[in-house]
Amino acid sequence: GQGFQRTFPVDGSPHLPAKIRLLHGDSRGRWEGETLVVSVANFTPKMEFRDSREHLRLTERFMRISPDRLAYRVTVEDPTTWTRPWTFEIVLNREPDRMNRVYESTCHEGNYGLLGMLANTRAAEALYAKGQGPDPATQDNATGGGTAVDQLLANFPR
């Protein structure tokens, strides 16, 4: 939803103390060979996922299965909600390099990020009109040069 993203260590460090609860949990990553494994715990009781709350634990696995595809596998656990852990998997495909895709995921009053992207493109158009820069229609002025899947793929061994 609404622009959620995570930044977390990938050094295998332990989770925060159990008394520290976060809406989206505490994510900790580590590498197992060529697989990025992310453990998510310490959810707040205010968070709800299919009747699970603070006892929810997720184990995410990101695996490169081809040069342009990642497998994303999640094991979901909560002994107070389910009788056993369950797992789902989806495959993420790299998007083609199309220009000027806007991926501003938040939509709210005072969205200054979108204003910055538009201002950058208008400035590039003005320079181009004066013959002082490349045609902005041929450049990616919105996303910073790639999708989230592209950025994930860049971090995996080839």
PLY file of the C-alpha trace (Angstrom):
ply
format ascii 1.0
element vertex 158
property float x
property float y
property float z
element edge 157
property int vertex1
property int vertex2
end_header
0.00 0.00 0.00
0.77 3.68 -0.15
4.50 3.72 -0.78
5.70 1.33 1.91
9.29 0.27 1.51
11.80 -1.33 3.84
15.42 -0.68 4.58
17.04 -3.41 6.65
20.45 -4.88 7.42
21.58 -7.91 5.42
24.38 -8.94 7.76
22.46 -11.59 9.71
22.13 -9.33 12.76
19.49 -10.27 15.36
16.00 -8.80 15.54
15.22 -5.85 17.78
14.18 -6.74 21.35
10.71 -8.36 21.46
9.27 -5.37 23.37
9.89 -3.17 20.30
6.93 -3.73 17.95
6.60 -2.17 14.49
3.60 -1.93 12.17
5.45 -3.65 9.31
7.63 -5.78 11.58
11.39 -5.81 12.04
13.13 -7.13 8.90
16.60 -8.72 9.04
18.35 -10.20 6.03
21.16 -12.60 5.34
22.56 -14.41 2.33
22.29 -18.18 2.03
24.44 -18.83 -1.03
22.77 -16.87 -3.82
19.43 -16.50 -1.99
18.54 -13.39 0.01
16.62 -14.55 3.10
14.66 -11.94 5.08
13.17 -12.74 8.48
10.35 -10.44 9.62
9.17 -10.45 13.25
8.09 -8.08 16.05
4.83 -6.95 14.48
2.63 -4.64 16.53
-0.78 -5.95 17.68
-2.26 -3.08 15.60
-1.20 -4.88 12.42
-3.54 -7.59 11.14
-2.92 -10.15 8.40
-5.57 -12.87 8.00
-6.35 -12.76 11.74
-2.69 -12.89 12.71
-1.18 -10.03 14.68
1.88 -9.71 16.91
2.81 -13.41 16.69
3.20 -13.30 12.90
6.61 -14.27 11.51
7.55 -14.18 7.85
10.52 -15.74 6.11
11.02 -14.25 2.66
13.35 -15.73 0.06
14.45 -13.83 -3.05
16.06 -16.15 -5.63
17.31 -15.31 -9.12
15.91 -17.99 -11.44
17.06 -16.44 -14.72
18.76 -13.20 -15.81
15.38 -11.43 -15.90
13.35 -13.23 -13.23
13.26 -13.45 -9.44
11.30 -15.97 -7.40
9.80 -14.46 -4.24
8.82 -17.14 -1.70
7.26 -16.35 1.67
6.66 -18.72 4.57
4.02 -17.43 6.99
3.95 -18.58 10.63
1.78 -17.84 13.65
0.97 -20.76 15.97
-1.85 -18.73 17.55
-3.59 -18.42 14.16
-2.64 -21.43 11.98
-1.94 -25.07 12.78
1.23 -25.08 10.68
3.32 -22.66 8.59
2.26 -22.10 4.99
4.16 -20.86 1.96
3.39 -19.00 -1.26
5.59 -18.02 -4.18
5.38 -15.59 -7.08
7.79 -14.88 -9.92
8.81 -11.28 -10.60
9.75 -10.41 -14.19
12.03 -7.56 -15.22
10.11 -4.83 -17.01
11.34 -3.63 -20.41
13.30 -0.39 -20.39
10.52 1.99 -21.42
11.19 5.67 -20.92
9.46 8.09 -18.55
7.55 5.60 -16.43
6.20 7.29 -13.30
6.25 5.02 -10.24
5.45 7.50 -7.50
3.51 5.15 -5.27
2.23 7.55 -2.64
-0.86 9.57 -3.30
-1.47 12.18 -0.64
-1.82 15.86 -0.02
1.56 17.61 -0.11
3.23 14.98 -2.30
6.48 16.87 -2.86
8.20 13.94 -4.56
5.88 14.18 -7.55
6.40 17.95 -7.72
10.15 17.37 -7.87
9.83 14.85 -10.71
7.62 17.23 -12.69
9.93 20.20 -12.03
12.92 18.15 -13.20
11.17 17.23 -16.44
9.98 20.82 -17.08
13.55 22.09 -16.54
14.91 19.45 -18.95
12.28 20.47 -21.53
13.26 24.13 -21.20
16.96 23.33 -21.72
16.11 21.16 -24.73
14.01 23.98 -26.24
17.11 26.24 -25.99
19.28 23.59 -27.63
21.18 23.03 -24.37
20.30 19.47 -23.49
19.05 16.10 -24.70
15.43 15.52 -25.62
13.72 14.67 -22.29
11.30 12.39 -24.15
14.25 10.04 -24.72
15.30 9.96 -21.05
13.97 8.51 -17.81
13.26 11.64 -15.77
10.88 10.01 -13.33
12.06 6.73 -11.87
15.78 7.26 -11.39
16.57 4.66 -14.00
14.84 1.45 -13.06
12.07 -0.43 -11.38
12.24 -2.08 -7.97
12.66 -5.46 -9.67
15.57 -4.05 -11.71
17.19 -2.83 -8.50
16.67 -6.19 -6.78
18.12 -8.07 -9.74
21.19 -5.82 -9.71
22.08 -7.11 -6.22
21.96 -10.82 -7.06
24.91 -12.85 -8.31
24.73 -13.66 -12.02
0 1
1 2
2 3
3 4
4 5
5 6
6 7
7 8
8 9
9 10
10 11
11 12
12 13
13 14
14 15
15 16
16 17
17 18
18 19
19 20
20 21
21 22
22 23
23 24
24 25
25 26
26 27
27 28
28 29
29 30
30 31
31 32
32 33
33 34
34 35
35 36
36 37
37 38
38 39
39 40
40 41
41 42
42 43
43 44
44 45
45 46
46 47
47 48
48 49
49 50
50 51
51 52
52 53
53 54
54 55
55 56
56 57
57 58
58 59
59 60
60 61
61 62
62 63
63 64
64 65
65 66
66 67
67 68
68 69
69 70
70 71
71 72
72 73
73 74
74 75
75 76
76 77
77 78
78 79
79 80
80 81
81 82
82 83
83 84
84 85
85 86
86 87
87 88
88 89
89 90
90 91
91 92
92 93
93 94
94 95
95 96
96 97
97 98
98 99
99 100
100 101
101 102
102 103
103 104
104 105
105 106
106 107
107 108
108 109
109 110
110 111
111 112
112 113
113 114
114 115
115 116
116 117
117 118
118 119
119 120
120 121
121 122
122 123
123 124
124 125
125 126
126 127
127 128
128 129
129 130
130 131
131 132
132 133
133 134
134 135
135 136
136 137
137 138
138 139
139 140
140 141
141 142
142 143
143 144
144 145
145 146
146 147
147 148
148 149
149 150
150 151
151 152
152 153
153 154
154 155
155 156
156 157
